[in-house]
Amino acid sequence: PAFALDGKPVYPEFDDKRHVAPGPLAVLPGLPLDIGFDQGLSPGAVLFQTASTGQVRILAELVPEHGTGVSRFLEQLLPLLTGRFRELPPGVWSADPSGFYGADRIAGEMTWAEAVSKGLGHLIMPAPTNEPVLRIESVKLLLKTMIDAHTPALLVDPSCRMLIGGFAAHYKYRRIR
């Protein structure tokens, strides 16, 4: 079986034999845990470390069901952070910049990113840009780069099924007729 493609792939550089680890990735002791967040009706998080070699190692993903709010998102994320990753210092935690908008300040509401940040007790910063071309090209650069003859600059834990599926088939440009 293979992934079905019905559009031009965004990341044709992705090769599951090279970019997906053959087994679970070990947590690198002492290195910070970075997290990238996305919000909305289908929130998510990618937890990763950057090795001293420069390799980005995606260790876990959190992909709750559609419609998950901040409280349920935190209920699912906290066990990850206090379990497998409890010994790691927090690194850079960033979210899609749009997660910092949309609150009714007059009524005292917090944005999605502020509420998650408060729930975790750690500052979440807006990602440097929401420009699609810059975001896509930065990932493509990682996918194309090799640290040495056998070490890709981006390595994904095989448990990250949604991310792998996205790279392999679901991140695509739709055909417009």
Buried (B, 14 or more C-beta within 10 A) or exposed (E): EEEEEEEEBBBEBBEBEBBBBEEEBEBBEEBBBBBBBBBBEEBBBBBBBBBEEEBBBBBBBBBBEEEBEBEEBBEBBEEBBEEBBEEBEBBBBBBBBBBBEEBEEEEEEBBBBBBBBBBBEEEBEBBEEEEEEEBEEEBBEBBEBEBEEEBBBBBBBEBBEEBBEBBBBBBBEEEEE
